[in-house]
Amino acid sequence: MLFRRQSQDGSRWVGVTLAGAIAHAVEVIHPAGEPPRVGWMWAGDAPSLGQALRSLQREHPIDDAQLVVCVGQGSYRLVATEAPDVPREEWADALRWTLRDQVDFPVDDAIIDVLEVPEATRLRQSSPTLTAVMARSEHAAIELAADDVGLQWAAMELPETALRNLCALAEEDGKAHALLAFGEAQGLLVITFQKELVMMRHIEVPLSAMTGGLESRNAALNRAALEVLRTLDTFERVHSQLTLDRLSVVPPAGQGDEVIALLAEQVYVPVQAFSLGSDIDTAGADSGAGVPVAQAGAQALMALGAALRPMVAARNGQQLALIDPASQMQQNQSWGAQQGLRWVSLAAALCLVGGVALKVVAARAESAAQQAEAAMQVMQRNLAAPESAAVIKELETLRHREAVQNHMRDVLTGSMSSSSFGYSDFLTALGRQPQSGLWITGLSIQGDGSDVALTGRMTDPATLPIYLRKLEQEERFRGRRFAQLELRSLGEQDNAPEGVTEFVLRGKIEGASQKRGTP
């Protein structure tokens, strides 16, 4: 069954996070001219992001909402880089090649977005940036988790930028503000200035250590306090022209007073529990069942921060999107990823059923031929007696029947052999090699599979050679050379977006007398 998103006016946003096996979601309504309003907060057990969306959809229909996911810590890298000497819109492509040695995955097709550090924090002759990089495989897995339930992400947020959106709420004019949140696996400290992210630090202190026995809790708290102190010292040394106003803390459940008291003894800035203040209306969510927003944990607050993107945009704040336009366009095509896989599976099933049917028919024909041969042998033994015209006539009839059965068996065996090379193998090979900005619309296989024609569309002709090199890794296409290539630009008359090119690849060149369209 194919799902379709309902229309929406952009005022309803839902942020989603997944930490371990617990998922959190927060709905925020953004009425025009009014403060954002928290509608509900949700938490549930979920082994995967897709399962989390299914469970959430059962309790709170979200088809008409703008969905934002706060991705997990291992799904991305946030790297401090120097701004390249090119226009702002070209930074992502310009930085791609400088990131090769700073990440442990291929950057050629990685998703990249860049945040500019506020000018007031820069050193002389310095233009620092924070660059978010996400591997294509991680990005595709997150996209498909929503696509499987008929949904689509409006953006992908990072934990650092989600907490940035909350930290900026408590800033005072001309001063920086720090926010520390203790999550399931680690703590995260962010520092903002002028509503933008300036510095962040991951503190390797798991929540289980901070909520365990007295000795374990004290050791974890002391280690966390030391890491916070080091980060604040670094901030003061690097940004000596700025003043850090205070440190807000989202403590583990039941540990608020103890954590805040210990941090207040270790650091030299005022420490207080985090509060949303009056910028966000939480009355509706607080009146419902569950934990009040003010007492929500780090993961729920990250989901809240992700859903506050419209408020950040209204204040001209920078935002990461981490959405691939080419991938998004492919999701809107009728031949989407899920639909394509369904058709491939159906074609493979039909080929399998056809092969089994041919084998059954061939087995029956062979059995009939064996019976005819046995009857002929009986007649040959009877020929030892005096021949008669009737016996000879019956023998000729049996010989003719045997010849017909043998011919039928040979035909069926040949048909089964010609089809056994597996049309489904071609479809499976195409399904295993997706290419961003390129999709296959037709496949023609002639004879024994030696003559293959591919029809498709692409948004950038430069992706076709890359796709063919990937396709050559498949066994069915290994060593295959296409003898003919046709390219045709599509327009409005073809009901296609602007800039889409249609291509046809053939294994054999058709007769020169046939007419061709202008490539």
Sequence and secondary structure as in RCSB ss.txt:
>XXXX:A:sequence
MLFRRQSQDGSRWVGVTLAGAIAHAVEVIHPAGEPPRVGWMWAGDAPSLGQALRSLQREHPIDDAQLVVCVGQGS
YRLVATEAPDVPREEWADALRWTLRDQVDFPVDDAIIDVLEVPEATRLRQSSPTLTAVMARSEHAAIELAADDVG
LQWAAMELPETALRNLCALAEEDGKAHALLAFGEAQGLLVITFQKELVMMRHIEVPLSAMTGGLESRNAALNRAA
LEVLRTLDTFERVHSQLTLDRLSVVPPAGQGDEVIALLAEQVYVPVQAFSLGSDIDTAGADSGAGVPVAQAGAQA
LMALGAALRPMVAARNGQQLALIDPASQMQQNQSWGAQQGLRWVSLAAALCLVGGVALKVVAARAESAAQQAEAA
MQVMQRNLAAPESAAVIKELETLRHREAVQNHMRDVLTGSMSSSSFGYSDFLTALGRQPQSGLWITGLSIQGDGS
DVALTGRMTDPATLPIYLRKLEQEERFRGRRFAQLELRSLGEQDNAPEGVTEFVLRGKIEGASQKRGTP
>XXXX:A:secstr
         S EEEEEEEETTEEEEEEEE  TTS  EEEEEEEEE SSHHHHHHHHHHHS  TTSEEEEE  GGG
 EEEEEE  SS GGGHHHHHHGGGTTTSSS  SS EEEEEE  GGG  TT  EEEEEEE HHHHHHHHHHHHTTT
  EEEEE HHHHHHHHHGGG  TT EEEEEEE SS EEEEEEETTEEEEEEEE   HHHHTS HHHHHHHHHHHH
HHHHHHHHHHHHHTTTS EEEEEEE  TT HHHHHHHHHHHSSS EEE   TTSSB HHHHHSSS  GGG  HHH
HHHHHHHTHHHHHHTT        HHHHHHHHSSS HHHHHHHHHHHHHHHHHHHHHHHHHHHHHHHHHHHHHHH
HHHHHHHTTS   HHHHHHHHHHHHHHHHHHHHHHHHHHHHHHHTT HHHHHHHHHH  BTTEEEEEEEEETTTT
EEEEEEEES TTHHHHHHHHHTTSTTTTT    EEEEEE  GGGT  TT EEEEEESS   TTS     
